């Protein structure tokens, strides 16, 4: 188990807390997986609001947000790769998108929505 190096400092209106240097083993959370740690800097007013919600596991919230952001960026990268040789212009794509919306609207109206 790595040693904990807990520090709290304020710089330029940001609240930073270094929880641990290195890697930490989280038996209960991840079934024994060793995970790297990161340090975030957030505005002090946000930290105060977070402190008023002690029932929230902010580490888990952060993991979920980061995982979703990475998932979306990977998907965008795949789409860019798929479309890199496309001859459609941005205007063509917008026009096709509008036609698709119109078609969906007609279908939903036909179903009584």
C-alpha positions as CSV (number, residue, x, y, z in Angstrom):
1,X,0.0,0.0,0.0
2,X,1.5,3.4,-1.0
3,X,2.0,6.1,1.6
4,X,-0.6,8.9,1.7
5,X,0.6,12.4,1.2
6,X,-2.3,14.5,2.1
7,X,-2.0,18.2,1.4
8,X,-4.4,21.0,1.1
9,X,-3.5,24.4,-0.4
10,X,-5.2,27.4,-2.0
11,X,-3.8,29.0,-5.1
12,X,-5.4,31.6,-7.3
13,X,-8.9,31.0,-5.9
14,X,-8.7,27.2,-6.5
15,X,-8.9,24.5,-3.9
16,X,-6.6,21.6,-4.5
17,X,-6.3,18.4,-2.4
18,X,-3.6,15.8,-3.2
19,X,-5.1,12.7,-1.8
20,X,-2.4,10.2,-2.6
21,X,0.8,9.9,-4.6
22,X,1.1,6.8,-6.8
23,X,-1.4,4.0,-6.9
24,X,-4.0,2.9,-4.4
25,X,-5.7,-0.4,-4.1
26,X,-9.5,-0.1,-3.7
27,X,-10.7,-3.5,-2.5
28,X,-14.3,-2.6,-1.8
29,X,-14.8,-0.4,-4.8
30,X,-13.1,-2.3,-7.6
31,X,-12.5,-5.8,-6.3
32,X,-8.9,-5.2,-5.6
33,X,-8.0,-3.3,-8.7
34,X,-5.0,-0.9,-8.4
35,X,-6.0,2.5,-9.8
36,X,-3.9,5.6,-10.5
37,X,-4.8,8.7,-8.6
38,X,-5.2,12.2,-10.0
39,X,-5.4,15.6,-8.3
40,X,-8.0,18.2,-9.4
41,X,-8.2,21.9,-8.8
42,X,-11.7,23.4,-8.4
43,X,-13.0,26.8,-7.4
44,X,-13.4,27.3,-3.7
45,X,-17.1,28.1,-4.0
46,X,-17.6,24.7,-5.7
47,X,-15.7,22.9,-3.0
48,X,-17.9,24.5,-0.3
49,X,-21.0,23.4,-2.1
50,X,-19.6,19.9,-2.5
51,X,-18.8,19.8,1.3
52,X,-22.5,20.4,1.9
53,X,-23.3,17.1,0.2
54,X,-21.2,14.6,2.2
55,X,-23.4,11.7,1.1
56,X,-22.0,12.0,-2.4
57,X,-19.0,9.9,-3.4
58,X,-17.2,12.6,-5.4
59,X,-14.5,10.2,-6.5
60,X,-17.1,7.9,-8.1
61,X,-18.9,10.9,-9.7
62,X,-15.6,12.0,-11.2
63,X,-14.7,8.5,-12.5
64,X,-18.2,8.3,-14.2
65,X,-17.8,11.8,-15.8
66,X,-14.3,11.0,-17.0
67,X,-15.3,7.6,-18.4
68,X,-18.3,9.2,-20.3
69,X,-16.1,12.0,-21.7
70,X,-13.5,9.4,-22.9
71,X,-16.2,7.2,-24.4
72,X,-17.6,10.2,-26.3
73,X,-14.2,11.3,-27.5
74,X,-13.3,7.8,-28.7
75,X,-16.5,7.6,-30.6
76,X,-15.9,11.0,-32.2
77,X,-12.4,9.9,-33.2
78,X,-13.8,6.8,-34.8
79,X,-16.5,8.8,-36.6
80,X,-13.8,11.3,-37.9
81,X,-11.8,8.3,-39.2
82,X,-14.8,6.9,-40.9
83,X,-15.7,10.2,-42.5
84,X,-12.2,11.5,-43.4
85,X,-12.6,10.6,-47.1
86,X,-16.2,11.8,-47.3
87,X,-17.0,14.3,-50.0
88,X,-20.0,15.7,-48.2
89,X,-19.7,19.4,-47.2
90,X,-20.9,20.7,-43.9
91,X,-23.9,22.2,-45.7
92,X,-24.7,18.8,-47.2
93,X,-24.6,17.2,-43.8
94,X,-26.9,19.9,-42.3
95,X,-29.4,19.5,-45.2
96,X,-29.4,15.7,-44.7
97,X,-29.9,16.2,-41.0
98,X,-32.9,18.4,-41.6
99,X,-34.4,15.9,-44.0
100,X,-33.9,13.1,-41.4
101,X,-35.6,15.3,-38.7
102,X,-38.6,16.0,-41.0
103,X,-38.9,12.2,-41.7
104,X,-38.9,11.4,-38.0
105,X,-41.5,14.1,-37.3
106,X,-43.8,12.7,-40.0
107,X,-43.4,9.2,-38.5
108,X,-44.2,10.3,-35.0
109,X,-47.2,12.3,-36.2
110,X,-48.5,9.3,-38.1
111,X,-48.3,7.3,-34.8
112,X,-50.3,10.0,-33.0
113,X,-47.4,11.4,-30.9
